[in-house]
């Protein structure tokens, strides 16, 4: 919302969610047309080894551009302990279906975090000054916003794994599941984006939790819930990376020993990356434009256009022809803009409205903030 402009951001979020829905169904249709059951084998049959290699690189890199934690007090210790205790054991599963109940817990925690963001929009929002350009229709960084939104909806890299775990998998059944999932995801994303932006407008950070004060116990609990959701969902990303390694180097099969060794190596490398990075905004942007954009917009469209024998006027082909160049634009220009104009990052420093000299915020029994002094004119002018 901050990058695109609030009204345009809402429209783009609807558009990205629709494209994600369409391309997820398109992937499975492509698999049915080609007689393949993995994303890699689909691209390999469609574009040969060069396409297979490119997809393998994108799928392999995606989990490594994710920063699993953003807790700045003892974050290194917390990341290492939580990774060893929770992420690694869950990632050792061979059957992705076993993570179903764990994913349900993550979904419940996401709803809880959303409730916290909504609560703080009501209690904190009126006391945070609004930036001058808060309500303009569109901003020049809209392409960067598309990259971040694409990251929010990317699940194409493990779509075949999930599809194969269904009871009696069919394209029609998959389509129904995807439609429901995308609608729910879109609704949650819109609420997060809207409530977060209405609270902080132009001061919104790449990681929304950076906007809240450390003394806010309710938000601290939300940060904990967020960390748990990542710990519970990251093993699904590990599945994809491990599958890429198995397909490229081991013919698709891993012995028990290699299964454990490769899993440990993947988790260790990802943990080291997360220890070195504390800015979530640039992570989301680069992941969105470099990995999510080709996996959502470009590759599914290209595969379907080459495999399908439908007439050129068929709706699926028309939409695919539009998606492909748009994805290329988002990927190229989004990457350039992310490097030139990255998202704001506080590196763990509290925002100006959290300091006692500006105003103090104290928790009460009903978790509402009480304003004790007014924002200083000096700080308002500086941050505007």
N, C-alpha and C positions, 0 to 999 in steps of 0.2 A: 504494500500500500504506500509506503514511504517513497519507494523508487518510482512507481508507476503513476502515482496520483490516486487518491482514494476511489473516485468513481470508475476510472479506467481499470484500476486494480481489481475491483469486483467483477467487471466484465471479463477481464483476462482470466480470472480464476474459474469462472464458468466455462470459458473456452478451453482452457487447459484440461479441465476435468472431463469435458466431452471428448477431446482428442485422446486422452488417456483411455477412456472407456472404449472408444472405437478401435484404437490400436491394440489393446489387449485382446479383443475379440478377433481382430485381424490376424494376430499372431497364431492363434489356435486354428483359424481357418487355413492359414498358410501351412501349418503342420499337417492338417488333414489333406490338403491338396498335394503335398509333397511326400506324404507317408512317413513323416519324421515325428519324433516325440521329445526333442530338446531344441532349445533356441539355437544352439551351435550347429546341430545337424541340419536344421532348416536352412540356415544361412550357407552352410557348406554345400548343400545340394543345389541351392539357388545361385550362388556366386563363386563357388569353388573355394580353394584353399585361402586365397587372399581375403575373401570376406569372412571366412571362418577364423582366420588369425586376427583380423580387426575386431570382430565381436568378442573373441576370447580375451583380448587385451582390455576392452571396455568392461566386460563382466568381471574380470579379475581386479581391475583398479577400483571399481565402485566402492566396495567395502572399506578400502584403505583411505578414502578421502573423507570418511566420516569421523567426527570427533566425538567419542562416546560420552564424555563428561564435560561439564563446565562448572564444577565446584572449585572455587579458587583457594579455599582454606584447606590445606593438606590434600589438594586434588591429586597429586602424584601418588601418594600413599593409597588414597581411596580407589583410584583407577586400578592400581596393581592388585590390591586385595580383592576388589569386586570382580575383576577379570578372572583371577585364579579360582575364586570361590564359586562364581555363578556362570560367567560366560563360557569358560572352557568346558566344564562338565556338560552344559546344554549343547554346546557345539559338537560334542562327540557322538551325538545321536546319528544314526544312519538313515532313519526314516523321518522325513520332514513332517509327516502327519502327527507324530508324537508331540510336536510343538503347538498343536492346535489349542489345547487348554491354556498353555502359557501365553499364547497370543491373546486369548480372551482376557486374561488378567491385565495385560498391557492395555487393551482397549478400555477396560473399566478405569484404570488409572488415568488414561488420557481424558476421559470424561470428567474425572475428579479435578485434574489440572485445569481444564476448561472452566469449571465452576469457580476455581480460585481466580482466574483471569477476569471473569465476569464480575466477581465480587470486588476486585480491586479497581475495575473500571468505574464502579459506582462510588467507592469510598475514596480512592486516590485521584481519579481523573480530574475532578474539579479543581484540584490544587496544583496541578502541573500546567504551566503556561503553554498555550498553543502557539505554534510557529506561524509566521505570516503566510506561508504557502500551503497551509495544512489542507485546504479544501479545493485546490485547483483540480481541474478535470484530468489532465495528463501531464506527465513529466518526461524528460528526455531519457531517463534510465529505465524505461518500460521493458526493454529487452532483457535487462538484468533481472527484472522481476519475473519474467517468464521462465528464466533459468531456475530461480528459486522455487517457483510453483511446480515446475517439472520435477524437481527433486522431491517435492512433497508427494507426488503421485507415482513415482517410479516404482514399479514392482514387476516390470516386464522380464527382468533377468532371471526371476525365479517362477515365472508364470507356468512353465511346463512342469516344473517340480510340483507345484500346487495342483495343477490340472490332473497330473497322473495319480495324485493322492485321493482324488474324488472317487466315491462309489459310483460305478457305471458312468465314467466321464463321456460326455457328448458336447458338441459345440453349443447346442441349445441350452443345456444345463449350465455350462460355463458362462454363456452370455447372461443368463438370469443372475448368476452369482456376481458377475462383474458389474452389472447395472446397479444392483443393490449396494454393493461395496463402494462404488464410486460416488453414488448419491450421498451415502452416509459420510464418506471422507470429505466430499465437497462441502457439506453442511458444517462439519467440524472445522475445516480450514477457514471457511468464511467467518465463523464465529470467533476463532482465534485471531484472525487478521483484523477483523473489524473492532473487536473489543480491545486488542492490544494497541491498534493505531488510534482509536478514539481516546485512549488513556494518555498516550505519549506523543502523538502526531510526529512532528519532525525530529523529535529526540529519540525515536524508536531505534534500538540497536539491532544488530544482526541476530543476536540471541536475546529474545524478549526478556528472559529472566535477568539479564544485566541491567535492565531498567529499574528493577525493584530494589529497595533498600535492604541491607543485610539484617537490620534489626526487625524486619517484618517476619514474624514467626510463621504466619500462614503461608507466605510465599516460600519460605525455607522448606516447609513441608512439601510444597509443590515441586521444588527443585529435587527433593528426595524422590518423589514419585516419578519425575521425569527421568532421573538416573536409572530407576528400576525398569521403566519401560524400555529404555535403550538396552539394558542388560538382557532383557527377555526377548527382544526382537532381533538383536544383532546375530544370534546363532543362525537365523534364516539367511543372512547375507553370507555367513561362513559356508553354508551349504553350497551356494552358487560358486564361490571362489574355489572350493575344494573340488566341485564337479568339473570346473574348467581345467584344473590341474590333472585330474584323473583322465579326462577325455584327451587332453593334448599329449600327456607323457606316459600314461599307463593304459591306454586303450579303453578307458571307461571303467576299469575295475581296480579297486584298491584292496590290498590285503589288510588284515587287522592292524599290523604293525605300522604300515605306511599310512593308514587312515589316522591313527593317533599322531604319528610324527608330523604329517602335513597339517593336521588341525592345530597342533601346538605351534608350529611355525607361523601359520596364518594369524592366529590370535596374538602371538608375541609381536609380530611386525605391526599389526594394527594397534596394539597397545602402545608401542613405542611412538608411533605417529601421533596418537592422542596425547601422549605425555609432552610432546613438543609443541602442540598447537592449542591455543586457548581462545581463538577467534572463530566462532561458529559461522559468522556471516560470509566470509570469503570461502569457507569450506562448502557451504550450501551453493554459492554462486558457481564456483568452479566445477563442483560435482554435477550441478544442473546443466551447465552448458557443454561440458566435455563428455559426460557419460549419459545423463538422463535424456538430453535432447536427441542424440542419435538413436538411443534405445527406444524412445517413444515415437519420435516423428519420422526418422529417416529409414531405419532398417526394416521395421514392419511394413511400411509403405512400399519400399523397393522390392521386398520379397513377394508381396502380394501382387504387385503390378507385373512382375515377371512370371509368376506361377499361374495367375488367374486367366481363364479363357473367356471371361465375361466380356461383353462389348464395352467399348470405350465410354459409352454414355451411362454405364452402370454407376449407381451412386457410390459404391465402395471404391471404384476406380477414380471417380472424380475427386472424392475427398482425399484419397491417397496421393493424387497428383498435386493437390494443394498442400498437403502436409509435408511432403518431401522437401520442396524448396524453402518453406517456412522454417523447417527444422535446421536446414543448412545455414540460414540467416541467423537464427537464434544461436547456433553453435559458434559461428565465426565472430559475429559482432558482439555477442554476449561475452565471449572470452576476452576480446580486446577491451571492452568496457569494464569488465571485472578487474583487469589489471590496472587500467588507468584510473578508475574511480571505484575502489573497493568500498564495501559497507563499513559503517562506523563500528569501532570495537573499543571498549573501555579497558581491556586487559585486566579485568577484575576490579577496576577502580569504581567507587560509587559515583552515582550521578549527582549533580550539583544540588538538587532539591532534597537530598538526603542529609546534608550537613546541618548541624545545629544552628550555625550562623544564619541559615536561610529559614528553615523551620524544622521543628522536631516532630517526629511521628511516633506515637506510642500505641502499642496494642492494648485494646480493652477486651473484656470478657467476650464480646460478640465479634472480635477480630476486626473492628472498624478503626480507622485512623482518626486521631483528634489533632486538629491544627492548633498549634500554640503560638506561633508567630508568623508573620507574612514573609513571602519571598522578597529578598532584597532587590531593589531596582537594578543595582549594578550587575548581579548575576543574570537576571533576565535579559538585559541588553547584551551581555557577553555571549550567552548561549544562543540568542537569536541571530 
